């Protein structure tokens, strides 16, 4: 996930270079990230079900190989539509085949501190966002965007491919139950070791509410990854300084995965989820009013904190509600709505800027959708009470 999401979220570092190379508008360039980002989660159901059947190792490694090929092809693009196909599809399919299988592989190993464990596991997303966009911006300035794509391709195969080959989703192969207990330990309930099948989970109220909330938050999550750097350049920041804002999102998200994940295990994961989504809505309002670079830096860190906590909590709540039996397919289906938000959000924000010369209206719309996600999150039942009733 360090390689996949770090490279995927570094698109902002290429934004200005591609804008000049292909004389493209911001709305047109935003489509590249929209394609890839929508596939991150749009493929989750398929990749999660494949990982449930064949294991996460094979599926995630295939994703890293496809991503490597896409980046290499993007370095030879002569038209913007080729960037759409190579970088958009290649990176999107690569992350789409690796994200849900990787996060799903963690869930069967833990129950008691599942949110904290998931936060540790997906800290690679935050670390990648912290490290790779600034490095990509430096590379683009030093060797050009084409050779930079080749460097990222090599790094993806080396780092991402190695990580994929080490995945394992079955503690019972090592004679273990969740939390490191022996497989035959008393008190390990059937839901912890198995759980609902996909059809039963998909018919449930918690599944529907989580899917709705995740869809609504997706607009506010992905617009900053594409448009925060251009917005900073509009305020007079250099390209490297603007790209560093993506790194600040990564730094904040690392903290969010650890701090919020650990707090959720103590305070209740549903309760903390509500607070995190409400925080995202408030932060988008702050960005809408930000008129100086330091304010964008504050937004980036705080937004990363909120975003990092959110992506750590959703998989753990899926496991809390439905168990580990079909966790890959369930997670993939919950996240599938994110594909629509990512496909529509960044391009619409870009086209709105092209027309209005400002990001105020698209950011405000994202804040409103996040506020509606708070309502859906509040309506979620308590996982323990819901399981008892079920």
Rosetta blueprint (number, residue, H / E / L):
1 X L
2 X H
3 X H
4 X H
5 X H
6 X H
7 X H
8 X H
9 X L
10 X L
11 X H
12 X H
13 X H
14 X H
15 X H
16 X H
17 X H
18 X H
19 X H
20 X H
21 X H
22 X H
23 X L
24 X L
25 X L
26 X H
27 X H
28 X H
29 X H
30 X H
31 X H
32 X H
33 X H
34 X H
35 X H
36 X H
37 X H
38 X H
39 X H
40 X H
41 X H
42 X H
43 X L
44 X H
45 X H
46 X H
47 X H
48 X H
49 X H
50 X H
51 X H
52 X H
53 X H
54 X H
55 X L
56 X H
57 X H
58 X H
59 X H
60 X H
61 X H
62 X H
63 X H
64 X H
65 X H
66 X H
67 X H
68 X H
69 X H
70 X H
71 X H
72 X H
73 X H
74 X H
75 X L
76 X L
77 X L
78 X L
79 X L
80 X H
81 X H
82 X H
83 X H
84 X H
85 X H
86 X H
87 X H
88 X H
89 X H
90 X H
91 X H
92 X H
93 X H
94 X H
95 X H
96 X H
97 X H
98 X H
99 X H
100 X H
101 X H
102 X H
103 X H
104 X H
105 X H
106 X H
107 X H
108 X L
109 X L
110 X L
111 X L
112 X L
113 X L
114 X H
115 X H
116 X H
117 X H
118 X H
119 X H
120 X H
121 X H
122 X L
123 X H
124 X H
125 X H
126 X H
127 X H
128 X H
129 X H
130 X H
131 X H
132 X H
133 X H
134 X H
135 X H
136 X H
137 X H
138 X H
139 X H
140 X H
141 X H
142 X H
143 X H
144 X H
145 X H
146 X H
147 X H
148 X H
149 X H
150 X H
151 X H
152 X H
153 X H
154 X H
155 X H
156 X H
157 X H
158 X H
159 X H
160 X H
161 X H
162 X H
163 X H
164 X H
165 X H
166 X L
167 X L
168 X L
169 X L
170 X L
171 X H
172 X H
173 X H
174 X H
175 X L
176 X E
177 X L
178 X H
179 X H
180 X H
181 X L
182 X E
183 X L
184 X L
185 X L
186 X L
187 X L
188 X L
189 X L
190 X H
191 X H
192 X H
193 X H
194 X L
195 X L
196 X L
197 X L
198 X H
199 X H
200 X H
201 X H
202 X H
203 X L
204 X L
205 X H
206 X H
207 X H
208 X H
209 X H
210 X H
211 X H
212 X H
213 X H
214 X H
215 X H
216 X H
217 X H
218 X H
219 X H
220 X H
221 X H
222 X H
223 X H
224 X H
225 X H
226 X H
227 X H
228 X H
229 X H
230 X H
231 X H
232 X H
233 X H
234 X H
235 X L
236 X L
237 X L
238 X L
239 X H
240 X H
241 X H
242 X H
243 X H
244 X H
245 X H
246 X H
247 X H
248 X H
249 X H
250 X H
251 X H
252 X H
253 X H
254 X H
255 X H
256 X H
257 X H
258 X H
259 X H
260 X H
261 X H
262 X H
263 X H
264 X H
265 X H
266 X H
267 X H
268 X L
269 X H
270 X H
271 X H
272 X H
273 X H
274 X H
275 X H
276 X H
277 X H
278 X H
279 X H
280 X H
281 X H
282 X H
283 X H
284 X H
285 X H
286 X H
287 X H
288 X H
289 X H
290 X L
291 X L
292 X L
293 X H
294 X H
295 X H
296 X H
297 X H
298 X H
299 X H
300 X H
301 X H
302 X H
303 X H
304 X H
305 X H
306 X H
307 X H
308 X H
309 X H
310 X H
311 X H
312 X H
313 X H
314 X H
315 X H
316 X H
317 X H
318 X H
319 X H
320 X H
321 X H
322 X H
323 X L
324 X L
325 X L
326 X L
327 X H
328 X H
329 X H
330 X H
331 X H
332 X H
333 X H
334 X H
335 X H
336 X H
337 X H
338 X H
339 X H
340 X H
341 X H
342 X H
343 X H
344 X H
345 X H
346 X H
347 X H
348 X H
349 X H
350 X H
351 X H
352 X H
353 X H
354 X H
355 X H
356 X H
357 X L
358 X L
359 X L
360 X H
361 X H
362 X H
363 X H
364 X H
365 X H
366 X H
367 X H
368 X H
369 X H
370 X H
371 X H
372 X H
373 X H
374 X H
375 X H
376 X H
377 X H
378 X H
379 X L
380 X L
381 X L
382 X L
383 X H
384 X H
385 X H
386 X H
387 X H
388 X H
389 X H
390 X L
